[in-house]
Amino acid sequence: MNIDEAIRAHTFWKVTLRWLVNGRQKVDADMLGDDHACELGRWMDAEQAELARYPAYSDLCRIHAEFHRVAGEIARLALGGQTEEAARMLAPGSAFSRASEGIIAALKALREQMASPSET
């Protein structure tokens, strides 16, 4: 897994959800809400035995699950016509924004820990 690609992919979800709120995108809310369905989640599951030795991995698991929980909720609201509430949930400082920032921070920490095996 290229961690920079994972960061870009998760950053793009904000754009996708904004398009959804604006009616320009459709998504499967259940799949979006599943933290094991995305490429990063599948990688984390497949490499769990190896990654679990890094302290940042548990943070990444927790925040990644929260990210997908909130993203799925935003998608369900938008698809249900509650676009104003969905848009509020995308606002700076929201749970979604905090989770998005948390994923990036956890991925960067994981990358650093993987590059410095003596810290594990």
ABEGO torsion letter per residue (X at the ends): XBAAAAAAAAAAAAAAAAAAAAGABBBBAAAAABAAABAAAAAAAAAAAAAAABAAAAAAAAAAAAAAAAAAAAAAAAAAGBAAAAAAAABBGBAAAAAAAAAAAAAAAAAAAAABAAAX
